[in-house]
Amino acid sequence: MRMKHIISLCVAFAILFFAGKANAQDNEDDSNPIYQSSVEWLRSSAPLENASADSEKEMKKYEERVLVPNEPGGRKFTMIPIPGGKFTMGSPATEKGHKDVESPQFEVEVRPFWMGETEVTWREFELYALKQLRELRKDAPPSLAKYSKRLELVDAFAAPTDPYNLPAISFGRADDPDRYPASGMTQFGAQAYCMWLTAATGRYYRLPTEAEWEYACRAGTKTAFSFGDDENAIDEYAWTAKNCEPGTGYHPVKQKKPNAFGLYDMHGNVAEWTCQQYRKKDYQEFAEGEIKDAFLSFSQKARFGMRGGVQFGGVVRGGSCDHAPEDCRSASRQFSDKEWHKQDAAFPTGIWWTTDAPYVGFRVVRPLEPPQTEDEAGLYDLNPEVWRKYRELNQRE
């Protein structure tokens, strides 16, 4: 009888223990902003000059900043207003370098948005991805007390694992963070940064759709590049395999000429993530009728969803320092694959870093009309199921 009593107590204790662990897991899920809709964070944005607008005409160039303890003015980057409009997406079969995945062409209408003047630099990205803000927050001065709730929200974000090999995924450029674009992150990692940035500022940031990216790159042109059809002129506007020594990597941002919208390095340097995934014949599907709302029609989650935890097939645009000029055209598309994780292929670690694609980075956009509901935000926010699965398989986090 005594033995049965002991066994019963052990079973009861085990049930209580694991139930408590499950409840702790649920509570952690509830408190981790990665599970929350970004709409919740837009109700009290940090004041910022020129960052507010009620119409396209009121949109201005502005300098965003992330408050950092002991750094006057914080970390800053510039956002450029992009007017809305229609354009023809894709490329004609006659264009040099044309690929079938860029056709058929079709008309798209894009709403106004702001876009990063440059690719996100390591200086901006390291606050989140390398957990620097968490460390800096420990010595936060009293002047930041009024932002404590927002900064606590930012600190609560799920942070990436340490990079497999930081020099390898950055061409060794992360040691000079102010000038070089951040690189080597996955599409999920770039999306997580956008959500983190939204929480930090109270302004809605995300990755661009393919339509937004191509529209911004073209800047009103219909030619192969934003500067025309002459590939020989690309050295004035981009870092590509044509003017970069093999394996030497990308260059500092803003060293080449901008396009007509004032955006730098849209061609070359690092390829840039969009919020979408490639699907065979997707252009054919979209070309069946005029797309009046490029935001919703090209939603990653609504159309393509998550593929086996790691989002292979994510679309990057613009080409890079490792791509030939013809692969840096306005309409050119590249897609992530397992080779990008060759040295660190195992899920779950692969959700954060592309160990064999150091030439991939991103830039952020901010729509004039932010999402109003959780469903709208869910079209572009990262899929929390990826993180949930990651935590199940990686208890270190």
KOLPABA-138797 format. One line per field, with one value per residue: x, y, z of N, C-alpha, C in turn; residue number from 1. Coordinates in pm, whole numbers, plus 50000, padded with zeros to 5 digits. Atoms other than C-alpha are relative to their C-alpha. Layout:
<rs>
nX	X/...
nY	Y/...
nZ	Z/...
caX	X/...
caY	Y/...
caZ	Z/...
cX	X/...
cY	Y/...
cZ	Z/...
n	NUM/...
</rs>
This chain:
<rs>
nX	50083/49915/49937/50101/50020/49883/50012/50109/49948/49905/50079/50067/49897/49960/50108/49996/49877/50008/50108/49942/49906/50081/50055/49890/49978/50108/49981/49889/50051/50085/49921/49902/50064/49996/50129/50104/50017/49930/50100/50007/49889/50008/50090/49925/49869/49908/50006/49889/50025/50027/50033/50145/50067/50136/50020/49876/49942/49937/49886/49870/49882/49976/49892/50046/49895/50029/49939/49894/49937/49864/49970/50082/50074/50028/49962/50085/49999/50088/50111/50035/50140/50020/50141/50072/50020/50006/49885/50001/49908/49941/49918/50035/49911/49892/49902/49881/49999/50137/50028/50144/50066/50028/50109/50030/50009/50135/50006/50020/50016/49931/50035/49883/49927/49861/49905/49868/49911/49895/50021/49979/49858/49970/50018/50141/50043/49935/50076/50089/49946/49886/50048/49927/50085/50024/49884/49992/50110/49965/49946/50084/50005/50136/50071/50077/50102/50133/50015/49968/50095/49970/49872/50022/50062/49894/49911/50069/50003/49915/49881/49937/49884/49875/49966/49913/49866/50031/49918/50036/50128/49993/49876/49912/50032/50076/49913/50013/50146/50067/49996/50031/50133/50012/50014/49996/50118/50107/50121/50062/49922/50027/50136/49997/49944/50103/50095/49927/49989/50134/50020/49908/50033/50144/50034/50009/49897/50003/49931/50084/50047/49924/50052/49946/49856/49972/50050/49904/49875/50017/50013/50064/49942/50047/49879/49945/49948/50060/49924/50010/49975/49858/49935/49865/50006/50038/49897/50029/50117/50010/49890/50036/49884/49923/49903/49957/49916/50072/49982/49960/50118/50069/49933/50080/50119/49998/49878/50038/50109/50135/50097/50077/50069/49901/49965/49866/49967/50111/49934/49872/49950/50060/50136/50090/50118/50138/50080/50069/49937/50023/50078/49995/50108/50071/50028/50110/50122/50029/50025/50134/50078/49923/49987/50021/49945/49880/49970/50072/49992/49869/49966/49929/50071/50129/49984/49900/49987/49872/49960/49916/49925/49904/50068/49926/50081/50025/49953/49912/49998/49895/49867/49901/49860/49963/50082/49971/50090/50132/50077/50029/50102/50116/50098/49935/50044/49927/50075/49917/50009/49926/49857/49969/49978/49919/49914/50082/50126/50101/50102/50052/49904/50005/50103/49946/49885/49967/49856/49931/50051/49962/50033/50143/50037/50138/50035/50135/50099/50103/50114/50070/50116/49960/50113/50093/50048/49903/50001/49922/49859/49959/49960/49859/49922/49943/50087/49952/49987/49860/49933/50053/49935/49860/49987/50024/49884/49877/50033/49901/50059
nY	49880/49882/49982/49944/49860/49925/49991/49905/49866/49967/49972/49871/49895/49987/49931/49859/49941/49978/49904/49870/49967/49962/49868/49904/49984/49918/49863/49943/49972/49882/49881/49980/49921/50066/50064/49896/49921/49872/49892/49958/49913/49878/49906/49896/49992/49901/49879/49987/49896/50035/50142/50017/49947/50050/50018/50011/49866/49959/50087/49937/50075/49983/50076/50083/50026/50094/49946/50084/49936/49945/49956/49883/50014/50139/50051/49931/50035/49910/50058/49919/50018/50053/49976/50112/49995/50125/50029/50133/50084/50107/49957/50060/50107/49940/49936/50081/50060/50038/50139/50029/49967/49856/49977/49887/49870/49958/49869/50002/49871/50000/49887/49925/50054/49956/50109/49966/49940/50099/50129/49997/50020/50079/49915/50006/50138/50061/49972/50113/50132/50031/49976/49889/49909/50060/49971/49856/49961/50020/49873/49894/49880/49961/49928/50094/50062/49984/50100/50129/50104/50040/50069/50131/50079/50033/50096/50129/50069/50117/49958/50108/50070/49939/50043/50117/49945/49864/49954/50069/49953/49854/49970/49934/49857/49964/49921/49860/50005/49878/49981/50118/50058/50126/50108/50136/50038/50064/49920/49996/49908/49863/49968/49982/49868/49900/49995/49940/49858/49946/49988/49900/49865/49975/49980/50134/50037/50138/50022/49963/50100/49993/49888/49877/49993/49972/49865/49905/50013/49941/49854/49940/50046/50127/50061/50112/49944/49870/49898/50024/50136/50020/50072/49947/49886/50047/49971/49872/50014/50125/50093/50131/50084/49932/49908/50051/50119/50118/50037/49889/49953/49876/49873/49908/49946/49862/49968/49988/49905/50049/49992/49875/49981/49970/50126/50046/50143/50088/50101/50047/49994/50121/50028/49952/50082/49953/50078/50104/50122/50035/50116/50018/49938/49898/49885/50036/49990/49860/49928/50030/49877/49888/50001/49863/49984/50084/50039/50120/50106/50062/50037/50126/50097/50032/50079/50104/50063/50048/50127/50088/49931/49909/49948/50005/49944/49858/49921/49884/49915/49903/50054/49966/49993/50130/50026/49929/49885/50036/50052/49886/49919/49965/50110/50126/50065/50117/50070/50072/50145/50068/49972/49882/50047/50121/50025/50006/50030/50060/49926/49864/49889/49934/49897/49865/49958/50071/50012/50002/49892/49874/49890/49969/49906/49953/49865/49998/49907/49961/49951/49881/50050/50120/50091/49957/50117/50108/50076/49925/50008/50138/50025/49965/50037/50134/50108/50041/50145/50032/49981/50099/50127/49982/50014/50140/50081/49941/49958/49904/49868
nZ	50000/49992/50132/50090/49960/50049/50146/50028/49975/50107/50121/49979/50009/50141/50071/49961/50052/50143/50023/49970/50108/50116/49973/50013/50144/50052/49954/50073/50133/49993/49972/50106/50105/50129/50018/49998/50122/49992/49990/49859/49965/50080/49935/49928/50066/49947/50084/50095/50099/50141/50017/50005/50120/50021/50144/50077/50016/49875/49970/50011/49962/49857/49941/49888/49900/49893/49878/49945/49883/50010/50137/50033/50125/50032/50132/50097/50143/50076/50075/50118/50042/50135/50036/50056/50145/50074/50085/50061/49926/50080/50114/50129/50044/50078/49911/49978/49867/49963/49963/50005/49874/50001/50093/50087/49936/49967/49934/49855/49933/49871/49913/49952/49887/49982/50012/49951/50099/50024/49936/49855/49971/49880/49882/49964/49980/49884/49879/49981/50033/49915/49862/49939/49924/49868/49916/49978/49914/49859/49949/50055/49917/49958/50106/50081/49915/50059/50106/49940/50041/50137/50002/49941/50106/50095/49934/49986/50129/50023/50073/50077/49947/50043/50137/50016/50024/50040/50113/50124/50055/50021/50071/49905/49996/49880/49912/50042/50013/50044/50145/50081/49982/49927/50096/49950/49924/50076/50017/49868/49919/50046/49956/49854/49977/50033/49889/49888/50029/49980/49855/49948/50045/50008/50142/50057/50097/50047/50126/50113/50094/50125/50079/49941/50024/50142/50028/49943/50075/50134/49983/50117/50126/50057/50056/49924/49875/49970/50072/50144/50047/50025/49891/49980/49908/49867/49900/49937/49913/49923/49979/50052/50028/50105/49941/49870/50009/49949/49861/49913/49931/50031/49972/49919/50065/50051/50072/50141/50024/49965/50110/50004/49872/49897/49934/50037/50003/50035/50082/49949/49862/49946/50045/49896/49973/50002/49904/50076/50043/50140/50036/50144/50077/49922/50086/50088/49920/49972/50126/50051/49992/49947/49855/49954/49866/49997/49864/49961/50099/49997/49863/49981/49920/50058/50122/50004/49870/49950/50060/49919/49896/50060/50118/50125/50107/49976/50114/49981/50119/50022/50023/49899/50040/50055/50117/50125/50018/50050/49887/49911/50066/49918/49999/49968/49876/49952/49897/49904/50005/49894/50013/49920/49863/50017/49884/49880/50069/49912/49929/50004/50002/50130/50017/49978/50080/50123/49985/50130/50086/49935/50092/49986/49895/50018/49957/49945/50051/49905/50079/49951/49928/49927/49977/49896/49926/49987/50125/50098/49962/50016/50139/50019/49883/50010/49955/49868/49992/50024/49872/49906/50032/49963/49855/49966/50039/49949/49865/49951/50003
caX	50000/50277/50448/50122/50082/50434/50375/50048/50222/50496/50239/50048/50368/50466/50125/50148/50507/50440/50111/50299/50565/50295/50134/50471/50517/50174/50250/50581/50405/50157/50430/50665/50581/50666/50324/50139/49996/50203/49879/49893/50216/50098/49879/50154/50433/50742/50722/50933/50958/50815/50718/50341/50117/49745/49785/50043/50094/50192/50455/50809/51154/51231/51503/51393/51578/51588/51649/51976/52106/52419/52396/52276/52002/52011/52061/51931/51834/51650/51310/51216/50850/50744/50425/50158/50085/50054/50334/50397/50558/50794/51006/50946/51098/51315/51498/51855/51874/51497/51380/51043/50973/50956/50658/50393/50395/50093/49980/49995/49870/50083/49979/50210/50480/50816/51122/51467/51710/51967/51977/51959/52312/52482/52468/52088/52051/52292/52063/51822/52009/52322/52122/52308/52009/51942/52295/52287/51953/52118/52278/51987/51998/51698/51615/51483/51247/50946/51012/51056/50736/50827/51185/51066/50848/51150/51363/51098/51137/51269/51625/51818/52070/52430/52549/52712/53011/52962/53263/53147/52792/52910/53225/53399/53221/53026/53328/53251/52876/52803/52888/52806/52469/52360/52365/52329/51990/51697/51366/51228/51513/51450/51078/51151/51368/51083/50843/51104/51155/50780/50769/51066/50921/50544/50555/50469/50770/50784/50952/50831/50612/50768/50543/50651/51017/51011/50802/51050/51347/51211/51125/50907/51120/51027/51384/51595/51758/51644/51908/51820/51896/52271/52434/52771/52651/52586/52919/52790/52490/52573/52824/52799/53025/53140/53317/53372/53657/53515/53459/53554/53197/52976/53065/52954/52607/52557/52879/52697/52435/52074/51771/51511/51336/51662/51713/52068/52192/51861/52074/52353/52552/52328/52017/51708/51438/51074/50789/50694/50768/50800/50542/50562/50348/50261/50294/50057/49800/49832/49819/49470/49328/49451/49581/49444/49586/49943/49959/49691/49718/50088/50066/50315/50100/49768/49903/50203/50217/50495/50692/50814/50932/51216/51090/51287/51172/51161/51205/51500/51537/51804/52095/52420/52796/52808/52563/52619/52467/52183/52079/52056/51785/51468/51259/51512/51406/51611/51484/51631/51708/51874/52217/52194/52208/52469/52700/52415/52129/51948/51618/51570/51898/51840/51548/51783/52091/52181/52531/52610/52435/52633/52523/52160/52028/51712/51558/51237/50918/50647/50304/50124/49817/49928/49717/49409/49329/49519/49412/49561/49887/49895/49936/50289/50396/50618/50448/50473/50436/50793/50912/50685/50831/51180/51127/50993/51306/51559/51512/51823/51612
caY	50000/50236/50175/50244/50565/50676/50596/50790/51090/51074/51059/51352/51551/51478/51590/51912/51971/51931/52119/52402/52385/52399/52696/52868/52799/52949/53252/53299/53273/53538/53776/53727/53999/53763/53604/53936/54138/54447/54650/54665/54865/55143/55322/55521/55586/55772/56137/56203/56502/56453/56092/56151/56202/56168/56171/56109/56484/56520/56245/56369/56225/56157/56020/55730/55662/55384/55511/55376/55447/55664/55744/56100/56074/55695/55484/55660/55575/55764/55680/55806/55872/55669/55794/55545/55456/55189/55015/54713/54438/54178/54189/54130/53826/54061/54199/54075/53832/53774/53456/53283/53355/53727/53684/53735/54107/54265/54596/54653/54940/55024/55242/55509/55398/55498/55289/55278/55503/55225/54861/54802/54835/54624/54923/54912/54534/54455/54618/54331/54045/54069/54160/54486/54687/54440/54493/54869/54887/54772/55115/55319/55679/55834/56038/55722/55641/55775/55515/55229/55044/55049/54943/54660/54540/54551/54361/54087/53998/53657/53716/53518/53254/53367/53360/53036/53235/53611/53691/53432/53565/53927/53901/54020/54356/54342/54498/54821/54838/55201/55169/54814/54647/54370/54030/53657/53663/53447/53585/53497/53685/53993/53978/53943/54256/54447/54349/54442/54780/54836/54769/55000/55297/55252/55291/54997/54849/54534/54377/54499/54295/54210/54468/54742/54653/54651/54969/55148/55013/55119/55469/55536/55357/55067/54975/54683/54899/55215/55403/55257/54949/54998/54735/54905/55197/54978/55055/55405/55266/54927/54685/54362/54073/54301/54546/54332/54084/53730/53648/53994/54082/54387/54754/55043/55180/55505/55479/55469/55692/55667/55610/55878/55819/55875/55507/55371/55023/54892/54713/54495/54514/54279/54110/54218/54006/54060/53926/53671/53320/53197/52965/52819/53013/53276/53554/53366/53349/53718/53818/53676/54011/54358/54366/54676/54610/54484/54470/54207/54016/53952/53854/53589/53429/53448/53292/53081/53017/52841/52558/52300/52549/52698/52922/52805/52971/53317/53585/53824/54111/54334/54092/54142/54178/53809/53840/53933/54267/54097/53933/54277/54407/54566/54258/53992/53742/53499/53242/53098/52726/52467/52554/52880/52674/52425/52467/52486/52311/52169/52311/52482/52679/52758/52989/53279/53275/53184/53055/53026/53336/53628/53838/53859/54155/54367/54711/54810/54974/55156/55188/55520/55324/55081/54772/54840/54487/54178/54002/54279/54278/53899/53920/54056/53976/53671/53338/53267/52894/52894/53028/52792/52493/52630/52649/52295/52163/52396/52413/52628/52928
caZ	50000/50087/49752/49567/49765/49673/49307/49314/49465/49202/48922/49071/49108/48747/48624/48823/48709/48341/48364/48529/48261/47993/48166/48187/47818/47745/47961/47786/47453/47562/47680/47384/47129/46844/46901/46909/46624/46548/46537/46916/46909/46676/46928/47095/46847/46960/46839/46530/46298/45944/46013/46019/45716/45641/45264/44994/44947/45313/45302/45362/45389/45754/45976/46194/46517/46770/47122/47255/47606/47615/47241/47171/46910/46898/46584/46275/45919/45645/45497/45148/45047/44741/44568/44472/44112/43846/43659/43439/43644/43498/43184/42813/42643/42437/42743/42778/43070/43073/43248/43230/43598/43510/43277/43167/43239/43401/43546/43921/44132/44436/44728/44874/45116/45261/45185/45342/45156/45187/45279/45655/45791/46054/46292/46283/46268/46553/46810/46756/46592/46806/47118/47171/47286/47568/47696/47652/47834/48155/48189/48061/48186/48368/48057/47891/48177/47984/47715/47961/47862/47495/47561/47785/47497/47267/47519/47541/47173/47081/46968/46705/46794/46776/46413/46305/46179/46173/45950/45698/45666/45647/45433/45750/45725/46053/46225/46035/46106/46020/45652/45546/45487/45722/45557/45599/45773/45664/45546/45890/46059/45845/45924/46295/46280/46113/46392/46652/46483/46480/46854/46911/46722/46715/46336/46114/45933/45724/45422/45082/44852/44518/44354/44595/44553/44172/44159/44387/44194/43855/43982/43680/43419/43189/43100/43220/43487/43662/43462/43120/42911/42877/43095/43050/43266/43568/43737/43810/43999/44144/44290/44091/43992/43708/43941/44254/44288/44335/44701/44828/44916/44922/44968/45190/45117/44922/44721/44386/44223/44352/44132/44057/44390/44580/44672/44676/44582/44450/44192/44332/44659/44862/44729/44922/45084/45000/45216/44951/44846/44491/44348/44000/43752/44014/43755/43527/43807/43889/43523/43479/43583/43675/44032/44197/44542/44533/44911/44958/44633/44685/45050/45148/45415/45230/44912/44994/45368/45554/45393/45640/45899/45695/45420/45121/44802/44960/44693/44695/44450/44300/44266/44454/44443/44348/44057/43693/43585/43399/43728/43891/43657/43797/43710/43810/44078/44287/44534/44853/44864/45086/44949/45141/45462/45349/45650/45899/45728/46030/46144/46386/46377/46011/46081/46159/45936/45578/45636/45264/45131/45276/44977/45100/45301/45305/45339/45515/45396/45586/45416/45442/45552/45825/45899/46105/46217/46327/46007/45794/45989/45971/45595/45644/46000/46040/46100/46477/46411/46281/46617/46811/46630/46683/47059/47068/46900/47060/47436/47475/47387
cX	50086/50065/49900/49977/50113/49992/49893/50046/50095/49927/49933/50098/50041/49896/50003/50122/49987/49886/50051/50094/49924/49941/50106/50030/49894/50018/50112/49957/49919/50083/50102/49934/49998/49868/49887/49991/50068/49904/49996/50104/49995/49920/50071/50141/50086/49999/50122/49962/49986/49957/49851/49943/49862/49970/50135/50070/50075/50124/50132/50111/50022/50113/49948/50115/49949/50074/50099/50063/50143/50042/49909/49931/49971/50052/49903/50012/49891/49895/49956/49854/49992/49853/49935/49986/49991/50128/49985/50110/50052/50082/49955/50103/50121/50109/50118/50002/49864/49990/49849/49927/49968/49883/49884/49996/49854/50005/49966/49982/50058/49960/50126/50065/50135/50090/50136/50088/50111/49955/50027/50147/50018/49979/49856/49961/50057/49925/49906/50073/50118/49974/50068/49911/49971/50115/50009/49891/50034/50052/49921/49995/49855/49920/49915/49886/49861/49975/50014/49906/50030/50130/49989/49935/50105/50092/49938/49999/50093/50117/50060/50107/50125/50034/50096/50145/49980/50088/49959/49871/50001/50122/50100/49970/49926/50083/49999/49851/49933/49988/49947/49860/50005/49972/49994/49881/49899/49885/49929/50073/49976/49861/49996/50057/49895/49897/50064/50010/49865/49972/50085/49956/49852/49956/50013/50102/49986/50088/49908/49943/50088/49956/50055/50148/50029/49956/50100/50131/49990/49991/49948/50052/49938/50117/50052/50052/49935/50070/49997/50027/50148/50069/50138/50003/49981/50104/49976/49893/50004/50133/49952/50127/50090/50107/50042/50087/49925/50033/50036/49881/49949/50078/49914/49879/50027/50132/49973/49884/49865/49910/49918/49922/50097/50040/50135/50007/49881/50047/50130/50023/49951/49861/49906/49875/49871/49923/49934/50083/49961/49910/49996/49874/49923/49969/49882/49867/49962/49965/49861/49909/50085/50000/49990/50061/50119/50034/49934/50019/50134/50043/50068/49913/49868/50012/50087/50023/50141/50031/50094/50087/50100/49944/50090/49907/49961/50064/50090/50011/50129/50138/50099/50139/50048/49922/50046/49902/49860/49911/49967/49898/49881/49903/50058/49956/50094/49924/50093/49982/50091/50150/50041/50028/50096/50085/49923/49858/49887/49899/50006/50102/49991/49894/50058/50103/50017/50152/50077/49942/50032/49966/49853/49977/49855/49993/49854/49911/49901/49882/49937/49879/50040/49880/49915/49952/50111/50008/50083/50149/50053/50041/50150/50087/50057/49901/50050/50014/50143/50076/49954/50068/50148/50021/49978/50126/50132/49973/50101/49944/49884
cY	50125/50030/50061/50149/50088/50020/50102/50144/50044/50036/50136/50115/50024/50075/50149/50070/50035/50095/50140/50046/50045/50138/50108/50026/50091/50145/50068/50035/50129/50127/50030/50073/49932/49929/50103/50071/50135/50118/50057/50106/50135/50110/50112/50010/50109/50123/50012/50099/49943/49856/49974/50063/49936/49976/49991/50135/50045/49917/50072/49900/50021/49908/49925/49980/49901/50049/49901/50072/50044/50035/50117/49981/49858/49958/50054/49940/50081/49923/50097/49977/49953/50020/49876/50014/49862/49980/49859/49916/49886/50056/49933/49895/50054/50063/49906/49949/49954/49851/49980/50041/50149/50034/49904/50131/50034/50131/49984/50143/49990/50124/50068/49933/50070/49877/50046/50053/49903/49865/50016/49969/49914/50082/49997/49858/49939/50027/49885/49867/49959/50038/50118/50089/49944/50032/50148/50049/49987/50127/50118/50120/50036/50069/49908/49935/50008/49901/49858/49889/49951/49920/49861/49906/49954/49893/49860/49919/49880/50043/49883/49927/50077/49949/49883/50043/50141/50052/49937/50052/50149/50041/50073/50148/50044/50080/50148/50026/50124/50008/49883/49946/49871/49889/49865/49959/49930/50099/50016/50100/50145/50044/50026/50138/50108/50012/50066/50151/50070/50020/50112/50143/50033/50037/49866/49976/49852/49987/50041/49878/50007/50119/50132/50014/50038/50140/50104/49996/50070/50152/50067/49952/49867/49921/49889/50042/50136/50114/49978/49854/49968/49937/50056/50117/49958/50034/50132/49987/49880/49929/49862/49916/50063/50090/49963/49877/49882/49970/50113/50066/50137/50123/50088/50052/50144/50039/50019/50098/49940/49999/50128/50025/50036/49877/49950/49846/49909/49891/49960/50024/49879/49983/50027/49913/50077/49915/49881/49876/49972/49879/49991/50057/50104/50124/49972/50015/50146/50077/49975/50120/50110/49995/50143/50025/49907/49955/49868/49886/49928/49960/49865/49897/49958/49906/49877/49929/49955/49864/49924/50070/50100/50045/50003/50049/50144/50082/50114/50074/50081/49944/50052/50013/49870/49966/50082/50115/49962/49940/50108/50094/50027/49884/49868/49947/49885/49941/49923/49849/49940/50026/50121/49964/49883/49967/49985/49971/49957/50101/49951/50112/50079/50106/50141/50043/49915/49992/50006/50101/50134/50122/50040/50093/50042/50150/50000/50097/50031/50055/50124/49958/49871/49908/50046/49885/49895/49918/50070/49989/49859/49964/50021/49967/49860/49897/49949/49849/49955/50009/49895/49864/50005/49978/49856/49916/50053/50058/50096/50141/50010
cZ	50000/49865/49901/50029/49947/49850/49961/50019/49889/49872/50011/49987/49855/49920/50029/49940/49853/49964/50026/49893/49877/50019/49987/49854/49941/50041/49924/49858/49998/50016/49891/49884/49863/49970/49987/49865/50018/50007/50141/50033/49929/50068/50074/49941/50064/49909/49911/49891/49859/49978/49990/49873/49989/49853/49931/49987/50125/50034/49975/50033/50150/50046/50121/50098/50103/50123/50058/50119/49970/49857/49967/49864/49960/49864/49897/49861/49931/49921/49891/49962/49854/49964/49943/49849/49939/49920/49944/50065/49912/49886/49871/49960/49925/50087/50025/50144/50046/50033/50005/50127/50010/49907/50030/50078/50029/50076/50147/50051/50140/50079/50051/50121/50012/49984/50050/49888/49960/50056/50149/50028/50125/50127/50048/50043/50129/50130/50032/49985/50087/50145/50069/50085/50139/50096/50033/50096/50148/50065/49947/50093/50036/49890/49912/50079/49937/49888/50054/49954/49859/49994/50064/49899/49901/50059/50005/49870/49997/49913/49923/50080/49958/49860/50000/49982/49945/49886/49868/49940/49972/49917/50091/50018/50126/50099/49965/49977/49945/49848/49919/50027/50082/49900/50070/50084/49909/49979/50134/50090/49962/50042/50150/50034/49973/50112/50122/49981/50017/50149/50058/49968/50005/49861/49930/49889/49963/49876/49885/49929/49876/49917/50051/49967/49855/49962/50050/49924/49865/50005/49873/49866/49955/49942/50090/50136/50025/49927/49849/49965/49982/50120/50033/50099/50145/50107/50072/50108/50094/50016/49956/49981/49895/50059/50142/49978/50060/50146/50094/50068/49960/50048/50091/49922/49953/49932/49851/49986/50041/49876/50014/50128/50113/50080/49949/49998/49977/49904/50071/50149/50079/49940/50117/50012/49971/50100/49932/49974/49855/49989/49848/49935/50079/49916/49908/50073/50022/49874/49944/50006/50058/50151/50051/50138/50016/50141/50034/49901/50003/50141/50008/50073/49935/49881/50018/50133/50034/49937/50092/50102/49945/49866/49878/49889/50027/49889/50045/49867/49993/49969/50103/49941/49938/49873/49879/49984/49954/50109/50103/49937/50092/50015/50046/50137/50033/50119/50094/49983/50108/49994/50082/50145/50002/50121/50130/49956/50092/50052/50145/49983/49870/49985/50006/49896/49875/49993/49869/49902/50066/49916/50008/50119/49981/50029/50040/49924/50112/49919/50063/50084/50071/50019/50116/50087/50008/49871/49893/50030/49977/49858/49980/50120/49981/50057/50136/50015/49975/50132/50102/49978/50039/50149/50044/49976/50056/50138/50059/50002/50098
n	1/2/3/4/5/6/7/8/9/10/11/12/13/14/15/16/17/18/19/20/21/22/23/24/25/26/27/28/29/30/31/32/33/34/35/36/37/38/39/40/41/42/43/44/45/46/47/48/49/50/51/52/53/54/55/56/57/58/59/60/61/62/63/64/65/66/67/68/69/70/71/72/73/74/75/76/77/78/79/80/81/82/83/84/85/86/87/88/89/90/91/92/93/94/95/96/97/98/99/100/101/102/103/104/105/106/107/108/109/110/111/112/113/114/115/116/117/118/119/120/121/122/123/124/125/126/127/128/129/130/131/132/133/134/135/136/137/138/139/140/141/142/143/144/145/146/147/148/149/150/151/152/153/154/155/156/157/158/159/160/161/162/163/164/165/166/167/168/169/170/171/172/173/174/175/176/177/178/179/180/181/182/183/184/185/186/187/188/189/190/191/192/193/194/195/196/197/198/199/200/201/202/203/204/205/206/207/208/209/210/211/212/213/214/215/216/217/218/219/220/221/222/223/224/225/226/227/228/229/230/231/232/233/234/235/236/237/238/239/240/241/242/243/244/245/246/247/248/249/250/251/252/253/254/255/256/257/258/259/260/261/262/263/264/265/266/267/268/269/270/271/272/273/274/275/276/277/278/279/280/281/282/283/284/285/286/287/288/289/290/291/292/293/294/295/296/297/298/299/300/301/302/303/304/305/306/307/308/309/310/311/312/313/314/315/316/317/318/319/320/321/322/323/324/325/326/327/328/329/330/331/332/333/334/335/336/337/338/339/340/341/342/343/344/345/346/347/348/349/350/351/352/353/354/355/356/357/358/359/360/361/362/363/364/365/366/367/368/369/370/371/372/373/374/375/376/377/378/379/380/381/382/383/384/385/386/387/388/389/390/391/392/393/394/395/396/397
</rs>
